[in-house]
Amino acid sequence: MEQTLFITGIFAFIFAKLSIYLNKKNKLENKNIFKIWAFGGIILAGILAYYIFNFMATNGVSGGLSLKHTLFILAIILGLIWWASKEIKKDYKKVYLTILDWAETIYFAAFFAAVVMFFFIQAFKIPSGSMRNTLLEGDNLFVNKIVYGFRLPFMKDKLVEFKPIERGDIIIFKFPATSKQQINCGESQYGRDFVKRVIGLPGDKVELRNKQLYINDKLMPPQDYEVYDTHLREEYFINIPKEDYQKMWENRTLEHTLGLYLRDYFGPVIVPQGQYLAMGDNRDFSCDSRFWGPVPKENIKGKAWFLHWPLNRMRFIK
């Protein structure tokens, strides 16, 4: 979303500067050039309306932009075209100043929103029940993207780190897929954002035995946020050498051999340096690191911070 906003801001900036240039050269006095220019400005206004309604639709109103919202955006564009066609005949300067003002507002707002979303806060909607009962399907929250450190665009590592990622943190991250052809949990997860809880830190030895979690050979006490199904699966008897098991897990192919057995019996594996093992709180209904491997540090966008919708669930997230 932030990348798209940034690109929109660039186009609006170019349009605004081009408008000022054309006006200084008196090019806009040509009616045909002016009509083409005015149409471009109106399209920019339609794009702005699209982002406003799409943000509303995906952050508390519904699961996405509805037909009603789309038709309303088209109505805005058509209305602006009708307005411009009438005003051009009266006073083209008025149309010029109005559309230029739109363009400047759009590029400023788009750049500002892109910077905020990239560096500081991003909206996120919970897509599934894998984090029940901490986070429910449809919950809308803000992600704190600065909490772990400061990263410049197109950089892999953070320029400045503020605090380490800790066990128990709920993180939002880009799914660790290198191509659309990579299949995990039944389909390609390429480009999707996931939300899970950090369970294993770099260097940790992690294992599940009959649903019980062991970290560095120590049985971990059950946590209040953990949710389990009452049904226990039988332990698998597929003999995989430890080195091959670790390699398959890191290569994100382990689930192709063991499938759902990994739900209750997993590992032991060693979490690689610079990576983390993440699991859903709804342990029996979560597609997580047990199945598709560790989460690289550079994929982690931030920490779940504040649940803002629905209002009756509004709270800071722990």
C-alpha positions as CSV (number, residue, x, y, z in Angstrom):
1,M,0.0,0.0,0.0
2,E,2.7,2.5,0.9
3,Q,4.6,1.8,-2.3
4,T,1.4,2.4,-4.4
5,L,0.8,5.7,-2.5
6,F,4.4,6.8,-3.1
7,I,4.1,6.1,-6.8
8,T,0.7,8.0,-6.9
9,G,2.4,10.9,-5.1
10,I,5.2,11.0,-7.7
11,F,2.6,11.1,-10.6
12,A,0.7,13.9,-8.8
13,F,4.0,15.8,-8.2
14,I,5.0,15.5,-11.9
15,F,1.5,16.6,-13.0
16,A,1.6,19.7,-10.7
17,K,5.0,20.8,-11.9
18,L,4.0,20.1,-15.6
19,S,0.9,22.2,-15.0
20,I,2.9,25.2,-13.8
21,Y,5.3,24.8,-16.7
22,L,2.5,24.7,-19.3
23,N,0.8,27.7,-17.7
24,K,3.9,29.7,-17.8
25,K,4.4,28.9,-21.5
26,N,0.8,29.7,-22.2
27,K,0.2,26.2,-23.6
28,L,-3.0,25.8,-21.7
29,E,-4.6,28.6,-23.7
30,N,-4.9,26.0,-26.4
31,K,-8.3,24.4,-25.8
32,N,-7.4,20.9,-27.0
33,I,-4.3,20.8,-24.7
34,F,-6.3,22.2,-21.9
35,K,-9.0,19.6,-22.1
36,I,-6.4,16.8,-22.1
37,W,-4.7,18.4,-19.1
38,A,-7.9,18.9,-17.2
39,F,-8.9,15.2,-17.8
40,G,-5.6,14.1,-16.3
41,G,-6.3,16.2,-13.2
42,I,-9.7,14.7,-12.8
43,I,-8.3,11.2,-13.0
44,L,-5.9,12.1,-10.2
45,A,-8.9,13.2,-8.1
46,G,-10.6,9.8,-8.8
47,I,-7.5,8.0,-7.7
48,L,-7.6,9.9,-4.4
49,A,-11.2,9.0,-3.9
50,Y,-10.4,5.4,-4.6
51,Y,-7.7,5.3,-1.8
52,I,-10.0,7.0,0.7
53,F,-12.9,4.5,0.1
54,N,-10.6,1.5,-0.2
55,F,-9.0,2.4,3.2
56,M,-12.5,2.7,4.7
57,A,-13.6,-0.6,3.2
58,T,-10.6,-2.6,4.4
59,N,-10.3,-1.1,7.8
60,G,-13.6,-1.5,9.6
61,V,-16.4,-1.4,7.0
62,S,-16.0,-4.6,4.9
63,G,-13.6,-7.0,3.4
64,G,-12.8,-4.8,0.4
65,L,-13.9,-2.1,-2.0
66,S,-17.6,-2.8,-2.8
67,L,-19.5,-2.2,-6.0
68,K,-21.3,0.6,-4.3
69,H,-18.0,2.4,-3.5
70,T,-16.7,1.8,-7.0
71,L,-19.8,3.3,-8.6
72,F,-19.6,6.3,-6.2
73,I,-16.0,6.9,-7.3
74,L,-17.0,6.8,-11.0
75,A,-19.8,9.2,-10.2
76,I,-17.2,11.6,-8.7
77,I,-15.1,11.4,-11.8
78,L,-18.0,11.9,-14.1
79,G,-19.3,14.8,-12.0
80,L,-15.9,16.5,-12.1
81,I,-15.7,16.0,-15.9
82,W,-19.2,17.7,-16.2
83,W,-18.1,20.5,-13.9
84,A,-14.8,21.1,-15.8
85,S,-16.6,21.1,-19.2
86,K,-18.9,23.9,-18.0
87,E,-16.3,26.0,-16.3
88,I,-13.8,25.8,-19.1
89,K,-16.2,27.8,-21.3
90,K,-16.5,30.5,-18.5
91,D,-13.1,30.8,-17.0
92,Y,-10.3,28.3,-17.7
93,K,-8.1,30.0,-15.1
94,K,-10.5,28.9,-12.4
95,V,-10.3,25.3,-13.6
96,Y,-6.6,25.5,-13.7
97,L,-6.2,26.8,-10.2
98,T,-8.7,24.2,-8.8
99,I,-7.1,21.2,-10.4
100,L,-3.6,22.4,-9.6
101,D,-4.6,22.7,-6.0
102,W,-6.0,19.1,-6.1
103,A,-2.7,17.8,-7.6
104,E,-0.6,19.6,-4.9
105,T,-2.8,18.3,-2.1
106,I,-2.7,14.8,-3.5
107,Y,1.1,14.6,-3.8
108,F,1.6,16.1,-0.4
109,A,-1.0,13.7,1.2
110,A,0.3,10.7,-0.7
111,F,4.0,11.3,0.2
112,F,3.1,12.0,3.8
113,A,0.9,8.8,4.1
114,A,3.6,6.7,2.4
115,V,6.3,7.9,4.7
116,V,4.1,7.3,7.8
117,M,3.1,3.8,6.6
118,F,6.6,2.8,5.6
119,F,8.4,4.1,8.7
120,F,5.9,4.4,11.6
121,I,2.4,3.0,11.5
122,Q,0.5,0.7,9.1
123,A,-3.1,-0.5,9.2
124,F,-3.6,-4.3,9.1
125,K,-6.7,-6.5,9.1
126,I,-6.7,-10.0,10.6
127,P,-7.6,-12.4,7.7
128,S,-8.0,-15.7,9.5
129,G,-8.6,-17.4,12.9
130,S,-5.0,-18.5,13.4
131,M,-4.5,-16.0,16.3
132,R,-7.7,-16.7,18.2
133,N,-8.5,-15.7,20.8
134,T,-5.9,-12.9,21.0
135,L,-6.9,-11.5,17.6
136,L,-10.1,-12.5,15.8
137,E,-11.0,-12.5,12.1
138,G,-11.9,-9.0,10.9
139,D,-10.0,-7.3,13.7
140,N,-8.4,-4.1,12.5
141,L,-5.1,-3.0,14.1
142,F,-2.2,-0.6,13.8
143,V,1.3,-2.0,13.4
144,N,4.2,-0.2,15.1
145,K,6.9,-0.3,12.4
146,I,9.5,1.8,14.2
147,V,9.6,-0.2,17.4
148,Y,12.4,-2.5,16.3
149,G,14.4,0.1,14.4
150,F,14.7,2.4,11.5
151,R,15.1,1.1,7.9
152,L,15.6,3.1,4.7
153,P,13.7,2.1,1.6
154,F,15.3,-0.8,-0.4
155,M,17.6,-1.6,2.5
156,K,17.7,-5.2,3.8
157,D,19.0,-4.3,7.3
158,K,17.8,-1.7,9.7
159,L,20.0,1.5,9.8
160,V,19.3,1.8,13.6
161,E,17.9,-0.8,15.9
162,F,15.9,0.3,19.0
163,K,14.9,-2.9,20.7
164,P,15.3,-6.6,20.0
165,I,12.6,-8.8,18.8
166,E,11.5,-10.8,21.9
167,R,9.8,-14.1,22.5
168,G,6.1,-13.6,22.8
169,D,6.0,-10.5,20.5
170,I,3.1,-10.6,17.9
171,I,4.7,-9.6,14.7
172,I,3.5,-8.7,11.2
173,F,5.8,-9.9,8.4
174,K,6.0,-10.6,4.7
175,F,5.7,-14.3,4.0
176,P,9.1,-15.8,3.3
177,A,8.5,-16.9,-0.3
178,T,11.0,-16.3,-3.0
179,S,8.6,-16.9,-5.9
180,K,4.9,-17.3,-6.7
181,Q,5.6,-21.0,-7.5
182,Q,6.5,-21.7,-3.9
183,I,3.5,-23.6,-2.4
184,N,2.9,-23.6,1.4
185,C,-0.3,-24.5,3.3
186,G,-2.0,-25.6,0.0
187,E,-1.3,-22.5,-2.1
188,S,1.1,-19.7,-3.0
189,Q,1.6,-17.3,-0.1
190,Y,3.9,-15.0,-2.1
191,G,3.6,-11.3,-1.3
192,R,1.1,-11.8,1.6
193,D,1.5,-10.3,5.1
194,F,1.1,-12.7,8.0
195,V,0.6,-12.2,11.7
196,K,2.0,-14.7,14.3
197,R,3.7,-14.8,17.7
198,V,7.4,-15.2,18.1
199,I,8.2,-18.5,19.8
200,G,11.8,-19.3,18.8
201,L,14.7,-16.8,18.8
202,P,17.9,-17.2,16.7
203,G,19.9,-20.1,18.0
204,D,17.0,-21.7,19.9
205,K,16.3,-25.4,19.8
206,V,12.6,-25.8,19.3
207,E,10.5,-29.0,19.5
208,L,6.8,-30.0,19.9
209,R,6.0,-33.4,21.5
210,N,2.3,-34.2,21.7
211,K,1.5,-30.5,21.5
212,Q,3.9,-29.6,24.3
213,L,6.5,-27.0,23.5
214,Y,10.1,-27.5,24.4
215,I,12.7,-24.7,23.9
216,N,16.4,-25.6,24.4
217,D,15.2,-29.0,25.9
218,K,13.1,-27.2,28.5
219,L,9.4,-27.8,28.8
220,M,7.7,-24.4,28.5
221,P,4.7,-23.7,30.7
222,P,1.4,-23.2,28.9
223,Q,0.4,-19.6,28.2
224,D,-3.0,-18.0,28.6
225,Y,-3.1,-17.1,24.9
226,E,-2.6,-20.7,23.6
227,V,-5.7,-22.4,22.2
228,Y,-5.7,-26.1,21.3
229,D,-8.1,-28.6,19.8
230,T,-8.9,-31.5,22.2
231,H,-8.1,-34.1,19.6
232,L,-4.5,-35.4,19.6
233,R,-3.0,-36.9,16.5
234,E,-0.9,-40.1,16.6
235,E,2.9,-39.5,16.4
236,Y,4.3,-40.1,13.0
237,F,6.9,-42.8,12.4
238,I,8.7,-41.4,9.3
239,N,12.4,-41.6,10.0
240,I,14.2,-38.5,8.7
241,P,17.8,-37.8,9.6
242,K,18.2,-34.7,11.7
243,E,20.3,-32.9,9.2
244,D,17.8,-33.6,6.4
245,Y,14.9,-32.6,8.7
246,Q,16.6,-29.2,9.5
247,K,17.4,-28.6,5.8
248,M,13.9,-29.4,4.7
249,W,12.5,-27.1,7.3
250,E,14.8,-24.2,6.3
251,N,14.0,-24.8,2.6
252,R,10.2,-24.7,3.4
253,T,9.5,-28.2,2.1
254,L,9.1,-30.1,5.3
255,E,5.3,-29.9,5.2
256,H,5.3,-31.6,1.8
257,T,6.5,-34.8,3.5
258,L,4.9,-34.6,7.0
259,G,1.8,-32.5,6.4
260,L,-0.5,-32.2,9.4
261,Y,1.6,-34.3,11.6
262,L,3.7,-31.2,12.2
263,R,0.8,-29.8,14.1
264,D,1.5,-31.9,17.2
265,Y,5.0,-33.3,16.7
266,F,7.6,-31.0,15.3
267,G,11.4,-30.8,15.4
268,P,13.7,-30.6,17.0
269,V,15.1,-27.7,14.8
270,I,17.6,-25.0,15.4
271,V,16.4,-21.5,14.5
272,P,19.0,-20.1,12.2
273,Q,20.8,-16.8,13.0
274,G,18.9,-13.8,11.8
275,Q,15.6,-15.7,11.7
276,Y,12.7,-16.5,14.0
277,L,10.2,-19.2,14.6
278,A,6.6,-17.9,14.7
279,M,3.4,-19.7,15.6
280,G,-0.3,-18.8,15.8
281,D,-2.0,-18.7,19.2
282,N,-4.7,-21.0,17.8
283,R,-2.2,-23.8,17.5
284,D,-4.3,-26.5,15.9
285,F,-5.6,-24.1,13.2
286,S,-2.5,-22.1,12.2
287,C,-0.4,-22.3,9.1
288,D,2.9,-21.2,10.7
289,S,6.7,-21.9,11.0
290,R,6.1,-25.5,11.9
291,F,5.0,-26.0,8.3
292,W,6.9,-23.4,6.2
293,G,10.1,-22.6,8.2
294,P,11.7,-19.7,9.9
295,V,10.9,-16.0,9.4
296,P,13.9,-13.9,8.2
297,K,14.5,-10.7,10.3
298,E,14.3,-8.5,7.2
299,N,10.8,-9.8,6.5
300,I,9.4,-8.5,9.8
301,K,7.5,-5.2,9.2
302,G,6.7,-4.4,12.8
303,K,4.8,-5.3,16.0
304,A,1.1,-5.5,16.5
305,W,0.3,-2.4,18.6
306,F,-3.3,-1.2,18.8
307,L,-6.6,-2.8,18.0
308,H,-8.9,0.0,16.8
309,W,-11.9,-1.9,15.3
310,P,-14.4,-3.1,16.3
311,L,-14.8,-0.5,19.0
312,N,-15.9,-3.0,21.7
313,R,-12.5,-4.7,21.3
314,M,-10.4,-1.5,21.2
315,R,-7.1,-2.0,23.2
316,F,-3.4,-2.1,23.1
317,I,-2.1,-5.5,22.1
318,K,0.0,-7.7,24.3
